[in-house]
Amino acid sequence: MSKNRFEDDADDPINVAPKPAVDPFDRAAQTLKEKPFPFDQAFDTRLTSGKKVQESTATRTQSVGETVAVPTSGAGQSNELAAVYMEVDLELIDDNPFNARAIYLPEKIAEKAADIKLRGQLVPGLAMRKGDRFQLIAGHYRRRALPLAGLKTMKLMVYPQLSTQQLYVLSYKENAEANPQTPLDNAIRWKSLLQEKVFGSELEIAESISMSKANVNKTMQILNLPAQVLEILEQNPGAFALSTLYEIVLLHKVAGEREACMAAESVLSNGWGRKDVADRRTIFENKGATPRRRNETSRQYKILDGDDKIGAIKEWDNGKVVLEVNSLDPEKRIKIVEELKRLFAVGD
């Protein structure tokens, strides 16, 4: 009996060549060579002594101290906001007057300094060239923490000339991705941007950062709170969500500064949120509301002196009685007053 095809194949010897061993480090190196971005920007290739131990083929030396620049746009691409990576002396870096963040907490600066001292500056800040100096766009917490960590330079992604609106929007978006600014930060900065005519309206601000105009308007109303309330917010701006702050604004309108201060303190100390403040506001709104009175018509009785009307007695169902008398001669007036005093037992 002849063998079928599968039996024939089974009798043939299997010749499998052994696969060459793969070095994982060689594979990683090849991957970095083929796709260097963003790995060539994410890690510092220098020793803490400042001695360069490795340099990517995509880097070149700059003239600001000892720096390294890496284009952010790929080969052949045109990008108006293309930036280069650099390390810049702290003394050459100026703050961004239109930075999205307006309030810096000392304890957070200290925490950032401790982290940088332990692990180094892992994420570059954003900056713009201004002649021989650099204007920081984002990374102001890092900028303040670096000297405390004992460092004299800052890693930056440096952009060419930008408009004032671009300065703000880049700052806002960088913060939003890493450590979002608070509603109070936004309110302070947006007021400045409107006063400086950087943006022409709240709508322009909303469109530039992809936020609803309603939320921009609610945010701006935070600054209508009294100074004493704002001082409480500044103690820990991150504890106040926009929805909670807007409820404090509404509470202040119906209950005044004292209640607004109490609510702000309760957010910090007792963990109050939007609903707690809203419930407090409802109490005062209900206190201030008065039931609508039903229109009541009085019954009137004319008082005549001959053919002339000299007054009237008005009576309502709720028990109210009003006597109106005019043009009496002195003797009649005295007589009526004495009679009324006797009737109601009113003494002299």
C-alpha positions, 0 to 999 in steps of 0.5 A: 500500500502506497504512502499518502502525501502526509506520510511521505512528508513525515518521513523526510528529515526536517532541516531547521537552521538555528536562529542567530542570537539577538542582543536586546541592546543592539535592537534598542540602539537600532530603534533609536537610530531609526526613530530618535525622536523623542528619545533623544530629548527625553534623557540627558546624556551628560554626567553630573560633572558636565562632561559629555559622554555621548552625543546623538548624531542629530545634535549640534553644539550651540554657542550659549555656554555648552549646549546641545540643540535637537530639532523638534520637526522631522527632516523635510518638515516645515514647522513655524513653532519648531524648537531646539533643545538647549541647556542655558545658564539660569542667569540668562532666563527671564520669566514670561510676563504672560505665563498661564500660572500666576501663583507659586506656592513655596512648598511646591517649589521645595518639593520640585527642588527635592525631586530634581536633586534626586532625579535631575530635570527630566522634562525641559521647560519651554522658552523663546529667544530674545536676543542673547537672553531667553524668555521662559514660556513654561517651566517656572516651577522648575526654574525656581526649584533648580537653584535650590537643587544646586543646579546652574543651568536649565534644560529648555526647548527653545522657540524662535520669535513668538507672538504674545498670544502664542506665548500664553497659549503654549504656556497654558497647554504645557501646564494643562498637560503636566500640572494644570493652573488653577481657576484663580491663576486663569482669572488673574492672567486673563484679566491681565491679558484683556487689559494689555489687549493681547486678547480682545474679548473673553470669547477670543480667550475661550477659542484660543484654549478650547474652553467654553465662553461660559466657563471663561466668564465664570472664571473671570467673576472670581475676581469680583470676590472681596480681597479677604476671600481672595486671600483665603483662596491664595492659600491653596488655589488648587483646592478650589474647583471652578464649580465651587468657586462660582458657587462662592461667587453666588453665595457672596451676592446673596449673603455677603462677605462674611459667609463667602469667607466662611465657605472658602475656609470650609473648603480648605478645612472641612473639604466642602465642595460645590454642593455644600456651598450651593446648599448654604446659598439656598438657605439665604435665598429662602430667607430672603424670599417673601410670599407674594401678597394677595391684592386686598381692596379696602372698604372705605367710609367717607367722612363728610362736612356738609357736602364736602368730603374731609376724610375717610375710614378705610377697613381691610379684612386683615384687621387694618383700619385707617382714619384719614381726616383733613380740614377740621377746625381746631375745636372739632379736631381736638374733640375727635382726638380726645374721643379716640384717646378715650376709646383706645384708653390712650393717656396724655 
